[in-house]
Amino acid sequence: MQDKLYSVFSPSAHGILGAEVLVVDANQEPLTALKVIIDGISSHSTGGVWLGPYNQIPRVQGFAEHDIVILDAGMRVIQAVSLRPEDHFPHHSDLAASMLVLPPGSLAATPVQIDESLIIYVPDIPGALPSPAAIAAKAPAIRQPAKGSSSAYKPIAVGNEANSSGATTEKAKEAPKEPRIKRFLRWIDPTLVNPPEMRISMRRHTPELVAYRLIAGREPEAFHIGDISSTGVYLITDKHWQVGEHVKLALQRLGPFQHEARLRVEVEAETVRAGEEGMGLRFLLPLGMDLHLWESMHESGADMSKPEYIVSEMRYAEALAFLRQICPLSGDAMNQMFEKELGLARVACAVDIVLIAKQMMGVDRNAIGLRAHPGVVLRIIEHGSWAEFDLIKQYWGGLLASSCTEDGQDISNLPHVDSFALMRVMHFQLLAEGCRCMDEGEEPACHPDALPKITGTSDPTPIYRAIALLGELGLMEKSTKSTYAFEEKIRIVPTEQGRNLMARCNGKFVAA
């Protein structure tokens, strides 16, 4: 987000619509743009946010009330509306170039008119009006470029007829015209003029990496790897599969087959050629999976010669591809979160959670076409990436899977995300045991002798505290006791909300 603060003046209302407005480039800062749309400006101590370019702004339902003003390239008002959390993103014109996100009540205090040109300027002192000349000309006093790189989103000066009308600038007019023969060749085949980039993937020999072929109903069969790249792998084998045959592989460190999912990565491959020592296979990567081994490393300082690097990079790319699939509007924002917002440990945890969700959806449900609300995904990744235990990661993955619906607008998992942030392993163990008892027709109560088996501790104090917190969260019936008599059973009765939570964190969508 930029440091320079702007003011927005409405000539028709002769008043300041927004003071201390920050500029956000949705291309450069997609995560910030997504958070502004979802949360409004409540998380920023400013009088508003100016977002652009418009075609890069996520068009999603937000969770906060705010006013928005959609502007064209000349700062002319196309649409002005107050949005509540239940409202969908408004329809927009093809002329839309940027958008102001303002505190609720801004439009009521300073009613703007459709088609008027707003003045966006840097005041000499906070609260100062623009110059009389600027008001008369209905043109902003901004003449400095926006802070940042040259490719960043920049405020466009009103009154610049070349920009507002879409006409070319003088510099563009002076550009040399492309020769006719080149234009003709481009019309016939663009690749004749600009041949496609032929990137040759770097291949490396990794003796500590092994590939297991996975066939349903059979034990995994191990193959040594000759070399591997971002696009394929060469297996050392005396077997010769048919060219075009599809093979499912699990890549991991040399040794027995790893049943723990995070220590291996599974990938589909197609045989493309037979060599003297084995078979060459091409990876059939999921849609949207962009793999760049040894080229773009998210684990800075990692030893790229180790199998763990390859497994980590492939799982990382697979997780991002899955997020793009279920949440297309926030793909760039999620990339930025993984690369800049989260540390290495949180990235690894988030990848585990996303791939758990993918596994659940692939096994239990037809995931084709299902979408998740970007705000829910954002919350799950932000909070879930702090999880330290496999059980809680599993439940976060289930919550992500159950957030996916046909229209991608369901936000009913948000309260569960808030509950998750306060819960630890013991809370889930007690809640899961209570749900199991009710599902099997047993009394939802625990004998003191059974507590160590359920929670892993014989100390009753943290157990009483856990039950009390579950009661406060509305997930379990509140207990009137803070201690229990010797041999007295401890009631762990989940509420409907608690049972709903456990169903969702096991990947099952339950209508609210």
GUMARDREN-808074 format. One line per field, with one value per residue (C-alpha): x, y, z; residue number from 1. Coordinates in steps of 0.05 Angstrom, whole numbers. Layout:
// residues N
X = X; ...;
Y = Y; ...;
Z = Z; ...;
resi = NUM; ...;
END
This chain:
// residues 512
X = 0; 27; 45; 19; -51; -101; -166; -228; -271; -341; -354; -430; -434; -377; -348; -294; -319; -257; -196; -131; -145; -91; -76; -71; -48; -88; -34; 23; -15; -70; -74; -84; -137; -174; -173; -200; -258; -274; -262; -273; -225; -236; -166; -135; -133; -150; -208; -212; -175; -169; -164; -143; -139; -211; -206; -158; -203; -234; -310; -331; -381; -350; -359; -361; -406; -374; -389; -359; -353; -334; -296; -276; -207; -225; -249; -321; -371; -402; -435; -439; -470; -470; -454; -475; -444; -501; -497; -462; -411; -449; -453; -402; -391; -337; -311; -294; -221; -216; -257; -260; -274; -299; -325; -401; -440; -391; -442; -497; -453; -427; -477; -441; -475; -470; -427; -393; -317; -286; -223; -170; -111; -57; -78; -28; -55; -104; -175; -157; -200; -171; -153; -210; -180; -182; -254; -273; -239; -263; -193; -150; -87; -48; 11; 62; 66; 43; 97; 127; 153; 136; 88; 47; -24; -22; -77; -98; -105; -175; -173; -120; -160; -113; -122; -196; -217; -172; -132; -58; -6; 44; 98; 55; 41; 116; 128; 150; 96; 105; 124; 67; 102; 109; 37; 17; 59; 29; -41; -23; 12; 34; 89; 124; 138; 142; 161; 137; 188; 216; 237; 281; 270; 333; 344; 381; 404; 379; 403; 367; 299; 257; 191; 138; 87; 17; -33; -98; -98; -22; 38; 75; 133; 198; 239; 306; 306; 356; 339; 280; 257; 196; 164; 181; 223; 267; 258; 312; 277; 280; 205; 177; 108; 70; 80; 20; 6; -13; 24; 11; 76; 94; 161; 197; 265; 298; 273; 208; 143; 122; 50; 53; 26; 70; 134; 116; 81; 36; 35; 4; 52; 50; 103; 133; 195; 235; 309; 368; 362; 290; 229; 218; 153; 119; 83; 8; 2; -66; -97; -63; -4; 59; 121; 191; 241; 308; 281; 233; 246; 197; 242; 301; 366; 339; 386; 361; 398; 356; 291; 256; 265; 231; 174; 164; 164; 116; 68; 72; 56; -1; -31; -31; -62; -118; -131; -135; -186; -233; -221; -203; -213; -160; -105; -55; -73; -60; 7; 26; 4; 46; 107; 107; 59; 73; 138; 167; 135; 67; 73; 88; 28; -18; 4; -13; -82; -97; -76; -116; -177; -161; -155; -222; -258; -228; -248; -314; -346; -349; -306; -312; -337; -341; -318; -303; -313; -245; -257; -268; -207; -166; -187; -173; -103; -87; -110; -98; -26; -10; -31; 24; -10; -33; -102; -117; -88; -135; -195; -173; -169; -239; -265; -235; -266; -334; -330; -335; -403; -432; -439; -378; -416; -426; -395; -427; -359; -335; -360; -325; -260; -265; -277; -218; -171; -185; -185; -128; -121; -156; -218; -225; -213; -268; -317; -303; -314; -380; -403; -383; -423; -485; -477; -472; -528; -484; -487; -442; -403; -333; -312; -249; -210; -225; -199; -125; -143; -183; -140; -72; -70; -93; -94; -167; -155; -141; -198; -247; -221; -228; -301; -315; -286; -327; -388; -371; -362; -431; -402; -417; -470; -445; -426; -446; -387; -314; -294; -322; -327; -284; -311; -364; -375; -359; -413; -389; -454; -442; -492; -521; -469; -414; -439; -443; -371; -346; -383; -353; -283; -289; -304; -380; -422; -481; -534; -535;
Y = 0; 69; 122; 183; 205; 237; 274; 265; 326; 326; 390; 377; 371; 421; 377; 326; 256; 222; 248; 209; 161; 111; 85; 9; -23; -87; -114; -102; -116; -166; -192; -121; -108; -173; -155; -85; -113; -166; -128; -57; -6; -26; -55; 10; 75; 116; 152; 106; 66; 81; 15; 4; -19; -39; -102; -131; -117; -182; -179; -216; -208; -173; -181; -108; -48; 5; 56; 48; 96; 67; 116; 117; 138; 211; 204; 210; 175; 114; 85; 101; 52; 32; -42; -85; -153; -191; -151; -177; -137; -88; -91; -47; -11; -29; 42; 28; 44; 49; 47; 85; 44; 92; 86; 74; 138; 175; 179; 201; 258; 278; 256; 252; 256; 205; 231; 285; 286; 279; 317; 274; 314; 318; 373; 424; 411; 357; 375; 431; 440; 438; 503; 545; 536; 460; 463; 507; 462; 399; 372; 343; 377; 312; 317; 270; 197; 147; 121; 55; 23; 49; -9; 9; 35; 111; 163; 190; 265; 290; 337; 297; 288; 235; 190; 202; 192; 133; 170; 155; 199; 241; 190; 135; 174; 182; 106; 76; 38; -37; -57; -84; -150; -161; -144; -192; -248; -235; -241; -308; -337; -296; -346; -327; -258; -274; -347; -379; -384; -454; -463; -523; -550; -563; -636; -661; -728; -738; -807; -800; -792; -853; -862; -911; -933; -935; -986; -997; -1064; -1074; -1058; -995; -1014; -974; -947; -910; -842; -825; -751; -705; -636; -592; -627; -701; -757; -813; -879; -933; -998; -1058; -1054; -1021; -991; -970; -898; -858; -902; -864; -879; -855; -842; -823; -786; -789; -799; -866; -919; -955; -926; -867; -872; -802; -757; -696; -737; -754; -723; -760; -742; -769; -782; -806; -849; -812; -852; -915; -907; -955; -957; -941; -900; -825; -798; -730; -702; -691; -634; -610; -551; -487; -521; -481; -521; -491; -537; -502; -438; -408; -432; -415; -445; -397; -431; -502; -554; -564; -629; -663; -702; -660; -599; -632; -660; -592; -553; -600; -601; -524; -517; -568; -531; -463; -495; -524; -456; -425; -479; -469; -394; -365; -292; -294; -332; -275; -255; -326; -327; -263; -290; -353; -316; -254; -258; -328; -354; -421; -460; -430; -442; -515; -520; -484; -531; -591; -563; -547; -616; -650; -612; -633; -706; -702; -671; -720; -781; -762; -713; -692; -630; -609; -537; -527; -459; -427; -355; -319; -289; -357; -386; -326; -336; -411; -401; -344; -379; -451; -440; -433; -505; -547; -615; -663; -671; -597; -593; -649; -611; -546; -584; -611; -541; -517; -575; -563; -489; -507; -502; -495; -419; -406; -355; -394; -360; -403; -431; -363; -373; -441; -407; -361; -421; -459; -401; -412; -488; -536; -611; -628; -588; -627; -693; -680; -653; -711; -761; -728; -730; -803; -822; -787; -818; -888; -879; -877; -830; -770; -774; -797; -838; -808; -872; -859; -788; -805; -848; -791; -731; -760; -730; -753; -683; -663; -587; -573; -619; -580; -516; -545; -565; -495; -462; -508; -487; -413; -423; -456; -522; -562; -557; -513; -548; -518; -552; -532; -597; -667; -717; -780; -831; -781; -782; -718; -698; -679; -664; -628; -577; -576; -523; -569; -628; -584; -562; -633; -653; -595; -606; -677; -647; -654; -594; -584; -533; -477;
Z = 0; -17; 35; -1; 22; -25; -16; -59; -73; -104; -144; -145; -69; -59; -4; 10; -3; 27; 63; 74; 17; 1; -69; -79; -143; -152; -199; -151; -87; -103; -31; -4; -56; -38; 36; 22; -18; 34; 98; 75; 104; 177; 182; 155; 195; 133; 103; 43; -10; -84; -121; -193; -247; -244; -285; -233; -172; -144; -154; -91; -36; 24; 99; 118; 103; 59; 4; -65; -123; -191; -237; -310; -335; -329; -256; -279; -232; -265; -203; -129; -80; -7; 3; 62; 78; 45; -20; -81; -121; -165; -241; -275; -340; -391; -380; -307; -293; -217; -153; -87; -24; 30; 101; 107; 107; 61; 4; 51; 78; 10; -44; -110; -178; -233; -291; -249; -249; -180; -161; -129; -102; -49; 0; 26; 96; 120; 103; 54; -8; -78; -111; -141; -210; -202; -179; -237; -287; -251; -256; -201; -177; -180; -226; -191; -209; -157; -111; -133; -197; -266; -277; -215; -219; -224; -215; -282; -288; -305; -364; -401; -464; -491; -431; -418; -490; -502; -556; -564; -531; -571; -554; -582; -645; -657; -652; -719; -756; -765; -837; -880; -892; -817; -805; -862; -832; -763; -794; -825; -764; -704; -689; -755; -726; -651; -645; -579; -524; -523; -451; -440; -370; -330; -316; -255; -229; -158; -133; -67; -101; -118; -156; -135; -186; -154; -178; -141; -104; -111; -70; -95; -141; -135; -193; -192; -226; -280; -281; -268; -292; -285; -344; -335; -307; -334; -297; -296; -313; -359; -367; -428; -424; -486; -509; -486; -426; -363; -299; -228; -190; -119; -112; -45; -12; -26; 22; 40; 13; 55; 77; 107; 52; 67; 55; -16; -76; -124; -198; -262; -319; -391; -424; -484; -503; -489; -477; -470; -395; -382; -398; -406; -378; -384; -323; -332; -283; -256; -292; -269; -236; -253; -234; -239; -206; -192; -223; -172; -103; -47; 6; 7; 24; 14; -13; -84; -92; -38; -51; 2; -42; -102; -60; -26; -91; -126; -67; -63; -138; -132; -72; -108; -170; -128; -95; -165; -183; -124; -118; -187; -168; -114; -150; -151; -79; -55; -91; -56; 12; 4; -22; 21; 80; 109; 136; 114; 170; 157; 82; 95; 141; 92; 36; 80; 94; 21; -3; 52; 26; -45; -24; 13; -46; -95; -55; -24; -72; -144; -139; -212; -215; -139; -114; -47; -26; -28; 41; 73; 38; 61; 133; 132; 104; 151; 215; 195; 176; 250; 264; 295; 300; 245; 276; 272; 201; 182; 209; 175; 110; 121; 135; 69; 31; 62; 43; -31; -63; -133; -131; -88; -46; 19; 79; 134; 154; 179; 251; 251; 230; 290; 336; 306; 323; 398; 399; 412; 403; 469; 450; 385; 420; 471; 418; 371; 427; 446; 373; 367; 429; 402; 333; 364; 413; 474; 533; 517; 581; 601; 660; 692; 674; 600; 599; 589; 529; 497; 514; 529; 599; 667; 695; 701; 706; 632; 614; 656; 624; 554; 568; 595; 532; 487; 526; 518; 443; 439; 415; 477; 531; 587; 651; 717; 751; 753; 788; 792; 849; 847; 798; 773; 698; 659; 610; 540; 503; 436; 413; 344; 326; 353; 313; 251; 262; 268; 205; 166; 191; 164; 96; 96; 77; 124; 106; 157;
resi = 1; 2; 3; 4; 5; 6; 7; 8; 9; 10; 11; 12; 13; 14; 15; 16; 17; 18; 19; 20; 21; 22; 23; 24; 25; 26; 27; 28; 29; 30; 31; 32; 33; 34; 35; 36; 37; 38; 39; 40; 41; 42; 43; 44; 45; 46; 47; 48; 49; 50; 51; 52; 53; 54; 55; 56; 57; 58; 59; 60; 61; 62; 63; 64; 65; 66; 67; 68; 69; 70; 71; 72; 73; 74; 75; 76; 77; 78; 79; 80; 81; 82; 83; 84; 85; 86; 87; 88; 89; 90; 91; 92; 93; 94; 95; 96; 97; 98; 99; 100; 101; 102; 103; 104; 105; 106; 107; 108; 109; 110; 111; 112; 113; 114; 115; 116; 117; 118; 119; 120; 121; 122; 123; 124; 125; 126; 127; 128; 129; 130; 131; 132; 133; 134; 135; 136; 137; 138; 139; 140; 141; 142; 143; 144; 145; 146; 147; 148; 149; 150; 151; 152; 153; 154; 155; 156; 157; 158; 159; 160; 161; 162; 163; 164; 165; 166; 167; 168; 169; 170; 171; 172; 173; 174; 175; 176; 177; 178; 179; 180; 181; 182; 183; 184; 185; 186; 187; 188; 189; 190; 191; 192; 193; 194; 195; 196; 197; 198; 199; 200; 201; 202; 203; 204; 205; 206; 207; 208; 209; 210; 211; 212; 213; 214; 215; 216; 217; 218; 219; 220; 221; 222; 223; 224; 225; 226; 227; 228; 229; 230; 231; 232; 233; 234; 235; 236; 237; 238; 239; 240; 241; 242; 243; 244; 245; 246; 247; 248; 249; 250; 251; 252; 253; 254; 255; 256; 257; 258; 259; 260; 261; 262; 263; 264; 265; 266; 267; 268; 269; 270; 271; 272; 273; 274; 275; 276; 277; 278; 279; 280; 281; 282; 283; 284; 285; 286; 287; 288; 289; 290; 291; 292; 293; 294; 295; 296; 297; 298; 299; 300; 301; 302; 303; 304; 305; 306; 307; 308; 309; 310; 311; 312; 313; 314; 315; 316; 317; 318; 319; 320; 321; 322; 323; 324; 325; 326; 327; 328; 329; 330; 331; 332; 333; 334; 335; 336; 337; 338; 339; 340; 341; 342; 343; 344; 345; 346; 347; 348; 349; 350; 351; 352; 353; 354; 355; 356; 357; 358; 359; 360; 361; 362; 363; 364; 365; 366; 367; 368; 369; 370; 371; 372; 373; 374; 375; 376; 377; 378; 379; 380; 381; 382; 383; 384; 385; 386; 387; 388; 389; 390; 391; 392; 393; 394; 395; 396; 397; 398; 399; 400; 401; 402; 403; 404; 405; 406; 407; 408; 409; 410; 411; 412; 413; 414; 415; 416; 417; 418; 419; 420; 421; 422; 423; 424; 425; 426; 427; 428; 429; 430; 431; 432; 433; 434; 435; 436; 437; 438; 439; 440; 441; 442; 443; 444; 445; 446; 447; 448; 449; 450; 451; 452; 453; 454; 455; 456; 457; 458; 459; 460; 461; 462; 463; 464; 465; 466; 467; 468; 469; 470; 471; 472; 473; 474; 475; 476; 477; 478; 479; 480; 481; 482; 483; 484; 485; 486; 487; 488; 489; 490; 491; 492; 493; 494; 495; 496; 497; 498; 499; 500; 501; 502; 503; 504; 505; 506; 507; 508; 509; 510; 511; 512;
END
